[in-house]
Amino acid sequence: MERTRQLVGEMLIYCFVVVLLTGGFLTFFFVPGTQTVIYDGSYAPLRGVMMSEAYESSLRITLEVRGGVLMRQLHHESSVLLVLGTVVWVLLGRLRYTLALLGLGLVLLGALAGYGSVDDLLAGTVLGSIPAPLWYGLHLLTAVAMVITLVISSYGRAARQS
């Protein structure tokens, strides 16, 4: 059981590295703005439609940036694997690790903040009234907190094995 948990933990590290790398790529093209702009990109059916800067930049990444769709999909799918893998990892540890539960909370909060920063799924809800730059900042903050949690967890594990 412990070997399985270790393998799931290693998979989580790889997923997190993919999330960090793809997120870094997407950061260069994403504009976390809430001002309303008129879309004038390459997707003809949406030309002239009013939307937020964040959503417009997300569409631009998807449709105009080389490899943008691949990076967005890798970022999203790796994040989903990170959430599911963290749940499995916590359950295999029989919920005995506080840091594992903290990590699960951070992953879920980061996923919510990622959706909020793009302003697509939360529009029209209570959470949709929070400005996109705050969501983007929360998304970055949870990534940093997750790195710190993983480092503390791995040091604690190494200390217990010594």
C-alpha positions in Angstrom: 0.0 0.0 0.0 2.9 2.4 0.8 4.5 1.6 -2.5 1.3 2.5 -4.3 1.1 5.7 -2.4 4.7 6.6 -3.3 4.0 5.9 -7.0 0.9 8.2 -6.9 3.0 10.8 -5.2 5.5 10.7 -8.0 2.8 11.0 -10.6 1.5 14.1 -8.7 5.0 15.6 -8.9 5.1 15.1 -12.7 1.6 16.5 -13.1 2.5 19.5 -11.0 5.6 20.1 -13.1 3.4 20.0 -16.3 0.9 22.4 -14.7 3.8 24.8 -13.8 5.4 24.6 -17.3 2.1 25.0 -19.2 1.0 27.7 -16.8 4.2 29.6 -17.4 3.7 29.4 -21.1 0.1 30.6 -20.8 1.2 33.5 -18.6 3.0 35.1 -21.4 -0.2 35.5 -23.5 -2.9 35.8 -20.8 -4.3 39.3 -19.9 -6.2 39.2 -16.6 -8.3 42.2 -17.4 -12.0 42.8 -16.6 -12.6 45.7 -18.9 -15.0 45.0 -21.7 -13.5 44.8 -25.2 -14.9 44.1 -28.6 -13.6 40.8 -30.0 -11.8 41.3 -33.4 -9.8 38.0 -33.5 -9.6 35.3 -36.1 -12.8 33.5 -35.1 -15.4 35.1 -37.4 -18.7 34.2 -35.5 -17.5 36.1 -32.5 -16.2 39.3 -34.2 -17.9 42.3 -32.7 -19.1 40.5 -29.5 -18.4 42.3 -26.3 -16.4 40.3 -23.7 -13.8 40.7 -21.0 -10.1 41.2 -21.8 -9.4 37.9 -19.9 -11.8 35.9 -22.0 -10.6 37.6 -25.2 -7.0 36.7 -24.4 -8.1 33.2 -23.7 -9.7 32.9 -27.1 -6.6 34.5 -28.7 -4.4 31.9 -27.0 -6.7 29.1 -28.2 -7.1 30.2 -31.8 -4.1 32.3 -32.7 -1.1 31.3 -30.6 0.9 28.4 -32.0 0.4 25.5 -29.6 -2.1 27.4 -27.5 -4.8 24.8 -27.6 -2.3 22.1 -26.7 -1.0 24.1 -23.8 -4.5 25.0 -22.5 -5.5 21.3 -22.7 -2.4 20.0 -21.1 -2.8 22.6 -18.3 -6.4 21.7 -17.8 -6.0 17.9 -18.0 -2.9 17.9 -15.8 -4.8 20.0 -13.2 -7.7 17.4 -13.3 -5.2 14.6 -12.8 -3.6 16.6 -10.0 -6.9 16.9 -8.2 -7.9 13.2 -8.6 -4.4 12.0 -7.8 -4.3 14.1 -4.6 -7.6 12.6 -3.5 -6.2 9.1 -4.1 -2.9 10.0 -2.4 -4.8 11.3 0.7 -7.0 8.3 0.9 -4.1 5.9 0.5 -2.5 7.7 3.5 -5.6 7.1 5.5 -6.1 10.8 6.0 -3.2 10.9 8.4 -1.3 13.8 6.8 -2.4 17.3 7.5 -0.2 18.6 4.7 -2.0 16.2 2.2 -5.3 17.7 3.1 -3.9 21.2 2.8 -2.5 20.2 -0.6 -5.9 18.9 -1.7 -7.5 22.2 -0.6 -4.9 24.2 -2.4 -5.4 22.2 -5.6 -9.1 22.7 -5.5 -8.8 26.4 -4.7 -6.3 26.8 -7.6 -8.6 25.1 -10.0 -11.5 27.4 -9.0 -9.2 30.4 -9.3 -8.1 29.3 -12.8 -11.7 29.2 -14.0 -12.4 32.5 -12.3 -9.4 34.2 -14.0 -10.6 33.3 -17.5 -14.1 34.6 -16.6 -16.0 31.9 -18.5 -17.6 29.4 -16.1 -18.3 31.8 -13.2 -19.8 34.6 -15.2 -23.3 35.4 -14.0 -22.7 33.9 -10.5 -21.8 35.5 -7.2 -18.2 34.5 -7.7 -18.3 36.1 -11.2 -18.4 39.5 -9.6 -14.8 39.1 -8.3 -12.4 40.9 -10.7 -10.3 38.6 -13.0 -6.9 40.0 -11.7 -7.8 38.9 -8.2 -8.6 35.4 -9.5 -5.4 35.4 -11.4 -3.4 36.4 -8.3 -5.1 33.7 -6.3 -4.3 31.2 -9.0 -0.6 32.1 -8.8 -0.7 32.3 -5.0 -2.1 28.8 -4.7 0.6 27.5 -7.1 3.3 28.9 -4.9 1.6 27.6 -1.7 1.4 24.2 -3.4 5.2 24.2 -4.1 5.8 25.1 -0.5 3.5 22.3 0.7 5.2 19.7 -1.5 8.6 20.8 -0.3 7.6 20.7 3.4 5.9 17.3 2.8 8.9 15.8 1.1 11.3 17.0 3.8 9.1 15.6 6.5 8.9 12.3 4.7 12.7 12.2 4.2 13.2 13.0 7.9 10.9 10.1 8.9 12.7 7.7 6.7 16.2 8.6 8.0 
